[in-house]
């Protein structure tokens, strides 16, 4: 009888052990999934091969490249819509010394326009639609609500009672009526298609719409559920409208300023016009003066005391590109795409004078060159180093990555396009001065060590390998390109060793692995032996078209090369440096992979899809023959170029053109598969389980 009981216990133990093995096999195979917060991607108890196990989350951003798209004055404060920077609230009680009192970014990064009514800001954002913010305390703005209506490009917003009137470019141009009685729950009550609205102005029960293709349109709003179009006045290309004392001041792309009589709303009539020096984008009226923001002519002040005879009173032009304006007392606030916010004293309209400038943005110049534009970023655990166009080299303190702070800048008359950090030096590519070598041993006080402007121009990329710098540059005619090799063993006196002609194409990138230089051009891979940097020799040229489409970016890590192409990410084994072998790829993740960076078990891709939206994708590459998408995220700003990516042990840094540098992290917080990946741990747990079960069985048998 005793023996029979032992056999029963043994059968019990065997059954439990078999169930344990089946459990482990099921969880590892993915048949059985358990939801768990993965605290460590290297943890042996978790499998991370599941599709999209990770999320990409924003940590912070540094951006001084925003465009002032709109400005609204309310009391002692100017509310500035900085595209890429969010909402800046500026104390203007002393116009000679404007001071930022708060910054609001929640749900707004691509802000277009703003309107303030009853201590509430109504903001139109390309990504978020209508964002409503309590600004009763300008020092602490608070989000109230949001209405995302799938906006294309918002153009203007105005308030009529409990309704926000919103215009955008969707479906031939939309005029929308949104109920804002409860700011936390706004909703749309009506819309008009094919209006093509650019600008709005509300007076009493009438809405005046600047229709780009149809001139001035007038709507009666007594019944907001059914606004009635009651009148119009045709102009060629209407850009903006301001109404005062039954006169509409309309700006037109071709005719300049047009004055229209509104005594009879159903039949508005022509009064007079004034031809501006360039495109008049915005207009405002105060004390018989009309203030017009022109693209190339600055601020033009027109005397309209006699409406039938408008005459030029004064001008202010410092060569900028003005898009919007606002007036308070004797000061005009200009949104200048180059210079940020300019404050102009117009107490004497015939001689307007600039009294202050708020430069927290602006990046365009009139030759369509991105002057203030983040091209590249390098980083370590403490600092980020930014190649920021005409702002030069900016050094950012990362002590608190949620609010990175600029601690220093090195700039002169050059445009920085790329940066590489090696030791105590920053190697900076510039358009005008070739390669600059900057001492950053004291990050708060960078200083120039040397430059190579006599040998290269239009430098676009630099890689430092030991005592040598490899610089890719394009000639001034943009018909040829080279990689110049410099001896930088003495940073104060860099020596040119050799120049490799790379035959310029738009799709070209390079990387270095050991004694070999790899240059990828469209679908060709050129391999050079650089064991003697003064005498590089081309070893072979490979055609990659069998494996991939056109290459856009290139990175080498260990014995593998990673190419971001128009059809995805491709991985090549470089164990034989002269005979790369295609090992795996992830297809159709990018229309245009601007950059690729590899860190640990992940390849990070800056990609653009076929709708020209930008995003960041993380690829799990622990098995180069079977790369899989670990996380895909589309939170990046649309219509802005992603230029470069750099990854440290903690964060991912994205150089994002007009939007500065975005700091994000890869977070393993999604559903993971509970399983045991390490066979040694599997064996230990198994034997421990058997031992415990045997003890339990033995004790039970003794009791019986």
C-alpha positions in Angstrom: 0.0 0.0 0.0 2.8 2.3 0.8 4.5 1.8 -2.6 1.3 2.6 -4.4 1.0 5.9 -2.5 4.6 6.8 -3.6 3.8 6.1 -7.2 0.8 8.3 -7.0 2.9 11.1 -5.6 5.4 10.6 -8.4 2.7 10.7 -11.0 1.5 14.0 -9.5 5.0 15.4 -9.6 5.5 14.3 -13.3 2.1 15.8 -14.3 2.9 19.2 -12.6 6.4 19.3 -14.2 4.9 18.6 -17.6 2.4 21.3 -17.2 5.2 23.7 -16.2 7.1 22.9 -19.3 4.0 23.3 -21.5 3.3 26.7 -19.9 6.9 27.9 -20.7 6.7 26.6 -24.3 3.3 28.3 -24.8 4.4 31.6 -23.4 7.6 31.7 -25.3 5.9 30.7 -28.6 3.3 33.5 -28.2 0.3 31.2 -27.9 -0.1 32.3 -24.3 0.4 36.1 -23.7 0.4 37.8 -20.3 0.3 41.6 -20.0 3.3 42.9 -18.1 5.3 46.1 -17.8 8.7 45.2 -19.1 11.1 47.0 -16.8 14.3 45.8 -18.5 14.5 44.9 -22.1 17.5 42.6 -21.3 15.5 40.7 -18.7 15.9 36.9 -19.3 12.3 36.4 -18.2 10.7 38.3 -21.1 10.5 37.8 -24.8 10.8 41.0 -26.9 10.3 39.5 -30.3 6.6 40.5 -30.4 5.6 43.1 -33.0 5.5 46.6 -31.6 6.5 45.7 -28.0 7.8 49.2 -27.4 6.5 52.8 -27.6 8.4 56.0 -28.3 7.6 58.7 -25.8 8.6 62.4 -25.8 10.9 63.5 -23.0 11.6 67.1 -24.0 12.7 69.4 -26.8 15.0 72.3 -27.4 13.9 74.7 -30.1 14.8 78.3 -30.8 13.9 78.1 -34.5 10.2 78.7 -34.5 8.3 81.0 -36.8 6.0 83.7 -35.3 2.8 82.9 -37.2 0.4 85.1 -35.4 0.2 87.6 -32.5 -2.8 88.8 -30.4 -2.6 91.7 -27.9 -4.7 91.5 -24.8 -4.0 94.2 -22.1 -0.4 94.1 -21.1 0.3 90.8 -22.8 1.2 89.7 -26.3 0.2 86.1 -27.1 2.5 84.8 -29.9 1.9 81.7 -31.9 5.3 80.3 -32.6 5.2 77.5 -35.2 7.3 74.8 -33.7 7.7 76.5 -30.3 4.1 76.7 -29.0 2.4 79.6 -27.4 4.7 82.3 -25.9 3.0 84.8 -23.5 5.0 88.0 -23.3 4.7 90.9 -20.8 4.6 94.1 -22.9 3.8 96.5 -20.1 7.1 98.0 -21.0 7.3 97.7 -24.8 11.0 98.5 -24.7 11.7 95.4 -22.7 9.3 92.5 -23.6 9.6 89.5 -21.3 8.4 86.0 -21.7 6.3 85.1 -18.6 5.1 81.6 -19.7 5.3 79.0 -22.5 2.4 76.7 -23.3 3.0 73.6 -25.5 0.4 71.0 -24.5 -1.1 69.6 -27.7 0.4 72.5 -29.8 3.6 72.3 -31.8 2.5 73.3 -35.3 0.5 76.4 -34.2 -0.9 78.7 -36.9 -3.2 81.3 -35.4 -4.6 82.5 -32.1 -7.6 84.6 -30.7 -8.1 85.8 -27.2 -11.6 86.4 -25.7 -12.6 86.6 -22.0 -9.3 85.3 -20.8 -9.5 82.2 -23.0 -7.0 81.6 -25.9 -8.4 79.8 -28.9 -5.5 78.2 -30.8 -5.5 76.5 -34.2 -2.8 73.9 -34.6 -2.0 71.8 -37.7 -1.9 68.6 -35.7 -4.4 69.1 -32.9 -7.1 71.3 -34.5 -8.7 73.8 -32.0 -7.0 74.0 -28.6 -8.7 76.0 -25.9 -6.5 77.4 -23.0 -7.4 79.4 -19.9 -5.0 82.4 -19.8 -6.7 84.3 -16.9 -3.4 83.9 -15.2 -0.9 84.5 -18.0 1.9 83.1 -15.9 0.2 79.7 -15.6 -1.9 78.9 -18.7 -4.1 75.9 -18.3 -5.5 73.6 -21.0 -9.3 73.5 -21.1 -10.2 71.4 -24.1 -9.6 70.4 -27.7 -11.5 69.7 -30.8 -9.6 67.8 -33.5 -11.6 68.1 -36.7 -9.0 66.6 -39.0 -7.8 70.0 -40.0 -5.6 70.4 -43.1 -3.9 73.8 -42.8 -5.8 76.2 -40.4 -5.9 79.8 -41.6 -7.8 81.8 -39.0 -10.0 81.8 -35.9 -12.5 84.3 -34.5 -15.1 84.2 -31.7 -18.9 84.9 -32.0 -20.6 84.6 -28.7 -20.4 80.9 -27.6 -19.0 79.9 -31.0 -15.6 79.7 -32.5 -15.4 80.4 -36.2 -12.6 78.5 -37.8 -11.2 78.5 -41.3 -8.9 76.0 -43.0 -7.8 74.8 -46.4 -9.7 71.4 -46.5 -12.3 70.6 -49.2 -11.7 73.8 -51.1 -11.5 75.9 -48.0 -13.8 75.4 -45.0 -15.6 77.8 -42.6 -16.6 75.9 -39.5 -18.8 76.8 -36.6 -17.8 75.2 -33.3 -19.8 75.4 -30.1 -17.4 76.4 -27.2 -20.0 77.0 -24.5 -18.3 74.2 -22.6 -14.6 74.7 -23.4 -13.9 71.1 -22.2 -16.4 69.7 -24.8 -16.3 71.7 -28.0 -18.2 70.4 -30.9 -19.0 71.4 -34.5 -22.5 72.6 -35.4 -22.1 73.7 -39.0 -19.6 74.1 -41.8 -19.3 75.6 -45.3 -17.2 74.1 -48.1 -15.5 75.7 -51.0 -15.2 79.1 -49.2 -11.4 79.2 -49.6 -11.1 81.5 -46.5 -7.8 83.1 -45.5 -8.9 85.6 -42.8 -11.9 86.4 -40.6 -13.3 89.5 -39.0 -16.4 89.6 -36.7 -18.5 92.7 -36.0 -21.9 92.3 -34.3 -23.9 89.6 -36.2 -21.7 89.7 -39.3 -18.7 87.7 -40.3 -16.4 89.1 -43.0 -14.4 86.4 -44.8 -11.3 87.1 -46.9 -11.8 84.5 -49.7 -8.6 84.0 -51.6 -10.3 83.2 -54.9 -13.6 85.1 -54.5 -12.9 88.3 -52.7 -14.8 89.5 -49.6 -17.7 87.3 -48.4 -20.2 88.5 -45.8 -22.2 86.1 -43.6 -25.1 86.9 -41.2 -24.7 84.8 -38.0 -28.0 85.4 -36.1 -28.7 81.7 -36.6 -25.4 79.9 -36.1 -26.9 76.6 -37.2 -27.6 78.2 -40.6 -25.4 81.2 -41.3 -26.6 83.1 -44.3 -24.3 84.5 -47.0 -25.8 87.9 -47.7 -23.2 89.8 -49.7 -19.8 89.8 -51.4 -17.3 92.0 -53.2 -15.1 90.4 -55.8 -11.4 91.0 -55.8 -8.6 89.0 -57.5 -6.9 87.3 -54.6 -8.2 88.5 -51.2 -5.7 88.0 -48.3 -7.0 89.7 -45.2 -9.8 92.0 -44.0 -10.4 94.5 -41.2 -13.7 96.3 -40.6 -14.1 99.7 -38.9 -16.9 102.2 -39.1 -18.8 100.5 -42.0 -15.7 100.3 -44.1 -13.9 97.0 -44.9 -10.2 97.3 -45.4 -9.3 94.4 -47.7 -5.8 93.5 -48.9 -5.4 91.8 -52.2 -2.5 90.0 -53.7 -2.7 92.1 -56.9 -4.3 95.3 -56.0 -2.9 96.1 -52.5 -5.3 97.8 -50.1 -9.0 98.1 -51.2 -11.5 100.2 -49.2 -15.1 98.9 -49.4 -18.3 100.6 -48.2 -20.5 98.3 -46.0 -23.4 100.6 -45.4 -25.5 98.1 -47.4 -24.2 94.6 -46.5 -26.0 93.0 -49.3 -24.4 95.4 -51.8 -20.9 96.4 -50.7 -19.4 99.1 -53.0 -15.9 100.2 -54.0 -14.5 103.3 -52.3 -10.8 103.5 -53.2 -7.5 101.5 -53.3 -3.8 101.9 -52.6 -1.1 99.8 -54.3 1.3 98.3 -51.8 5.0 97.6 -52.6 4.6 93.8 -52.2 2.1 91.2 -51.2 -0.1 92.6 -48.3 -0.6 89.6 -46.0 -2.3 91.4 -43.0 -4.1 94.6 -42.2 -5.3 96.5 -39.1 -6.7 100.0 -38.6 -6.3 102.5 -35.8 -6.8 106.3 -35.5 -7.3 106.8 -39.3 -4.2 104.8 -40.1 -4.1 101.5 -41.9 -1.2 99.3 -41.0 -0.2 96.7 -43.6 2.2 93.8 -43.3 3.9 93.2 -46.6 6.2 90.3 -47.5 9.1 92.2 -49.0 8.3 95.8 -48.1 8.0 95.6 -44.4 5.3 97.7 -42.6 3.4 100.2 -44.7 1.3 102.9 -43.0 -1.6 104.3 -45.0 -3.5 107.5 -44.0 -7.2 106.8 -44.5 -8.6 109.9 -42.8 -10.1 110.6 -46.2 -11.3 107.2 -47.3 -11.6 108.2 -51.0 -7.9 109.2 -51.0 -5.7 106.8 -49.1 -2.1 108.0 -49.0 1.2 106.6 -47.8 2.1 108.0 -44.4 5.3 106.0 -43.4 7.1 102.8 -43.7 9.4 100.5 -41.7 11.5 97.9 -43.5 14.5 96.1 -42.2 14.6 93.5 -44.9 12.5 90.9 -43.1 9.5 88.9 -44.2 6.4 90.1 -42.3 3.2 87.9 -42.2 1.1 89.2 -39.4 0.7 92.3 -37.2 -1.3 93.6 -34.1 -1.7 97.1 -32.7 -1.9 98.4 -29.1 -1.7 102.0 -28.2 1.2 103.5 -30.1 2.9 100.2 -30.9 2.7 97.7 -33.7 3.8 94.1 -33.2 5.2 92.5 -36.3 5.6 88.7 -37.0 8.8 88.5 -38.9 9.8 85.1 -40.2 13.5 86.2 -40.0 13.6 88.3 -36.9 10.9 87.0 -34.6 8.6 89.6 -33.0 9.5 93.3 -33.8 7.9 96.1 -31.8 7.5 99.4 -33.7 6.7 102.7 -32.2 4.1 104.4 -34.4 3.3 107.4 -32.2 4.6 109.4 -35.2 3.2 107.4 -38.1 5.4 109.1 -40.7 8.6 107.9 -38.9 7.9 104.5 -37.4 10.8 103.3 -35.2 11.8 99.8 -33.9 12.0 99.9 -30.1 12.5 96.3 -29.3 12.9 92.8 -30.8 11.9 89.5 -29.4 14.1 86.9 -31.2 12.8 83.5 -30.1 12.3 82.3 -33.6 12.7 83.0 -37.3 14.6 80.9 -39.7 13.9 81.8 -43.3 15.8 84.2 -45.5 14.5 85.5 -48.7 16.7 83.3 -50.9 14.9 80.3 -49.5 18.0 79.1 -47.6 17.2 77.7 -44.2 19.3 80.0 -42.1 18.1 79.1 -38.6 17.5 75.3 -38.9 18.6 72.3 -36.9 20.6 70.1 -39.3 22.4 67.7 -36.9 22.8 66.7 -33.3 25.5 64.8 -31.3 25.2 64.1 -27.6 26.7 62.4 -24.6 25.2 61.8 -21.1 25.5 65.5 -20.1 25.3 67.6 -23.2 23.7 67.8 -26.7 25.7 69.5 -29.4 23.5 71.1 -32.2 24.5 72.2 -35.7 21.8 74.9 -35.9 22.3 76.7 -39.2 23.3 80.4 -38.7 23.0 79.9 -35.0 26.2 77.9 -35.3 27.1 75.4 -32.7 24.7 75.3 -29.7 25.6 73.4 -26.5 22.6 72.2 -24.5 22.7 71.1 -20.8 20.8 67.8 -20.4 20.8 67.7 -16.6 17.0 67.8 -16.9 16.2 66.3 -20.3 12.6 67.4 -20.0 13.7 71.0 -20.1 17.1 71.2 -21.9 18.8 74.5 -21.5 21.3 76.2 -23.8 24.5 77.0 -21.9 26.6 78.3 -24.8 26.9 79.0 -28.5 29.7 79.3 -31.0 28.6 81.3 -34.0 30.1 83.6 -36.6 29.2 84.4 -40.2 28.6 80.7 -41.2 25.9 78.1 -41.5 26.5 75.0 -39.5 25.2 71.7 -41.1 26.8 68.8 -39.2 28.7 68.1 -36.0 30.8 65.3 -34.7 32.1 65.1 -31.2 35.5 63.5 -30.5 37.2 64.0 -27.1 37.4 67.7 -26.3 36.6 68.9 -29.8 33.5 69.5 -31.9 34.1 69.1 -35.7 31.7 71.4 -37.3 30.7 71.4 -41.0 29.7 74.7 -42.5 28.4 75.9 -45.8 30.8 78.9 -46.0 33.9 78.0 -44.1 34.4 74.2 -44.6 35.4 72.3 -41.5 35.7 74.2 -38.1 37.4 72.6 -35.1 36.0 73.9 -31.9 37.4 73.3 -28.4 34.5 72.2 -26.1 36.6 71.1 -23.1 34.7 73.8 -21.2 31.2 73.4 -22.6 30.1 76.8 -21.3 32.8 78.5 -23.3 33.5 76.9 -26.7 36.3 78.4 -28.7 37.6 78.1 -32.3 40.8 76.1 -32.7 41.1 76.0 -36.5 39.2 76.0 -39.8 39.8 74.6 -43.3 37.8 77.1 -45.5 40.6 77.2 -48.1 40.1 73.6 -49.1 36.4 72.8 -49.0 33.0 74.6 -49.1 29.5 73.4 -48.6 30.6 70.8 -46.1 27.6 68.5 -45.2 28.9 65.6 -43.1 32.0 64.8 -41.0 33.2 61.5 -39.4 36.2 61.4 -37.2 38.2 58.2 -37.1 41.2 58.3 -34.8 43.5 61.0 -36.0 41.6 61.6 -39.2 38.5 63.5 -40.2 36.6 62.6 -43.3 34.5 65.5 -44.7 31.8 65.2 -47.4 31.4 68.4 -49.3 29.7 69.7 -52.5 31.2 72.3 -54.8 29.6 75.7 -55.2 28.0 74.8 -58.5 26.4 71.7 -56.9 27.6 69.5 -59.7 30.4 67.6 -58.0 31.2 66.3 -54.5 34.2 65.0 -52.6 35.3 63.4 -49.4 38.3 65.2 -48.1 40.6 63.4 -45.6 42.3 65.6 -43.0 45.1 64.7 -40.5 43.8 66.1 -37.2 46.4 64.7 -34.9 47.2 68.4 -34.2 43.7 70.0 -34.1 45.2 73.5 -34.4 46.8 72.7 -37.7 44.7 70.2 -39.7 46.4 68.9 -42.9 44.7 67.9 -46.1 45.9 64.4 -47.0 43.7 63.4 -50.0 40.5 64.1 -51.8 38.1 61.4 -53.1 35.9 62.4 -56.0 32.4 61.0 -55.3 30.5 62.2 -58.4 27.6 64.2 -56.9 24.2 62.7 -56.6 21.3 63.6 -54.2 21.4 60.2 -52.6 24.9 59.8 -51.1 26.2 58.8 -47.6 29.3 57.3 -46.2 30.6 55.4 -43.1 33.8 53.9 -41.9 34.6 50.4 -40.5 38.2 49.6 -39.5 40.5 50.3 -42.5 37.6 50.7 -45.0 35.6 53.6 -46.2 32.1 52.7 -47.6 30.3 55.2 -49.8 26.7 54.4 -50.8 25.3 56.2 -53.8 21.7 55.4 -54.9 22.1 51.6 -55.4 25.9 51.5 -55.6 28.4 50.7 -52.7 32.0 51.8 -53.2 34.6 50.4 -50.9 38.0 52.1 -50.3 41.0 50.8 -48.4 42.1 53.7 -46.1 44.7 51.8 -44.1 47.0 54.6 -45.5 44.7 57.7 -45.3 47.1 59.7 -47.5 46.6 57.1 -50.3 43.1 55.7 -50.2 42.5 53.0 -52.9 39.2 51.9 -54.3 38.9 48.2 -53.9 35.5 47.4 -55.4 32.1 48.7 -56.4 28.9 46.7 -55.7 25.5 47.0 -57.3 22.8 46.7 -54.5 19.8 47.0 -56.8 19.2 43.2 -56.5 18.4 43.7 -52.8 17.0 47.2 -52.4 15.7 50.4 -53.9 17.6 53.8 -53.7 19.6 54.4 -50.5 19.1 57.5 -48.5 21.1 56.9 -45.3 23.9 54.6 -44.1 25.3 53.4 -40.8 27.9 50.8 -39.7 27.9 49.1 -36.3 30.2 46.2 -35.6 30.3 43.9 -38.6 27.0 45.0 -40.1 26.0 47.8 -42.4 22.5 49.3 -42.2 21.1 51.1 -45.2 17.9 53.2 -45.1 16.4 52.9 -48.5 13.1 54.0 -50.1 11.8 50.5 -49.6 12.9 50.0 -45.9 15.9 49.0 -43.9 18.5 46.7 -45.3 21.2 44.9 -43.4 24.6 43.7 -44.8 27.2 41.5 -43.2 30.7 43.0 -43.4 32.6 40.0 -42.0 34.3 40.0 -45.3 34.9 43.8 -45.8 35.1 43.6 -49.5 32.2 41.3 -50.0 29.1 42.5 -48.1 26.3 39.9 -47.8 22.7 41.0 -47.6 21.3 39.3 -44.5 17.8 40.8 -43.9 15.5 43.7 -44.3 12.3 45.3 -43.2 10.2 46.4 -46.2 7.9 49.3 -46.8 8.6 51.2 -43.5 9.7 54.4 -45.2 9.1 56.4 -48.3 12.4 58.3 -47.6 14.6 57.2 -44.7 16.5 60.4 -44.0 18.8 58.9 -41.4 19.6 55.6 -39.6 21.4 55.1 -36.3 22.2 51.9 -34.5 22.5 51.5 -30.8 22.6 48.1 -28.9 19.9 45.9 -30.4 17.9 48.6 -32.2 18.2 50.5 -35.5 16.4 53.8 -35.4 15.0 55.2 -38.7 13.8 58.7 -39.5 11.3 58.0 -42.2 8.9 59.8 -44.4 5.8 58.0 -45.7 4.1 58.4 -49.1 1.9 61.2 -47.6 5.0 63.1 -46.6 4.4 62.7 -42.8 7.5 62.1 -40.8 8.0 59.6 -38.0 10.5 57.6 -36.0 10.7 53.8 -36.3 12.7 51.4 -34.0 13.8 48.1 -35.5 14.8 45.2 -33.3 18.0 43.8 -34.9 19.4 41.3 -32.4 19.0 38.8 -35.3 20.3 40.5 -38.4 18.6 37.9 -40.6 15.2 38.7 -39.2 14.8 42.4 -38.2 11.4 43.2 -36.8 9.6 46.5 -36.0 9.8 47.1 -32.3 7.9 50.4 -32.3 6.5 52.8 -34.8 5.4 56.3 -33.9 3.9 59.2 -35.9 3.9 61.9 -33.3 6.5 63.9 -35.1 5.4 67.2 -36.7 4.1 67.0 -40.2 5.5 69.2 -42.9 8.9 69.5 -41.2 12.0 67.8 -42.3 13.7 65.2 -40.1 17.4 65.7 -40.7 19.5 63.6 -38.3 19.3 61.2 -35.3 21.7 60.4 -32.5 21.2 57.8 -29.7 22.8 57.6 -26.3 22.2 55.0 -23.6 19.2 57.0 -22.3 17.7 59.0 -25.0 17.1 59.4 -28.8 17.9 62.9 -30.1 16.2 64.0 -33.4 17.4 67.0 -35.3 14.1 68.2 -36.7 14.8 71.2 -39.0 12.5 74.1 -38.1 11.4 72.3 -34.9 14.8 72.1 -33.2 15.8 68.9 -31.3 13.3 66.4 -30.1 14.3 64.2 -27.2 12.5 60.9 -27.0 13.0 57.5 -25.4 12.1 53.9 -26.3 9.9 52.6 -23.5 9.1 48.9 -23.2 5.6 49.4 -21.7 3.3 47.5 -24.0 2.1 43.9 -23.9 5.0 41.5 -23.6 5.2 37.8 -23.7 6.1 36.2 -20.3 8.6 33.5 -21.0 12.1 32.3 -20.2 14.7 33.1 -22.8 17.8 32.0 -21.0 18.2 28.2 -21.0 20.4 28.2 -17.9 17.7 29.9 -15.9 15.1 27.5 -17.4 17.2 24.5 -16.1 17.7 26.1 -12.7 14.0 26.8 -12.3 13.1 23.4 -13.5 15.3 21.6 -11.0 14.1 23.8 -8.2 10.5 23.1 -9.1 11.2 19.3 -9.1 13.0 19.5 -5.8 10.2 21.4 -4.1 7.6 19.0 -5.5 9.5 16.0 -4.4 9.7 17.4 -0.9 6.0 18.1 -0.9 5.3 14.6 -2.2 7.6 13.0 0.4 6.0 14.8 3.3 2.6 13.8 2.2 3.6 10.2 1.8 5.1 10.1 5.3 1.9 11.6 6.8 -0.1 8.9 5.2 
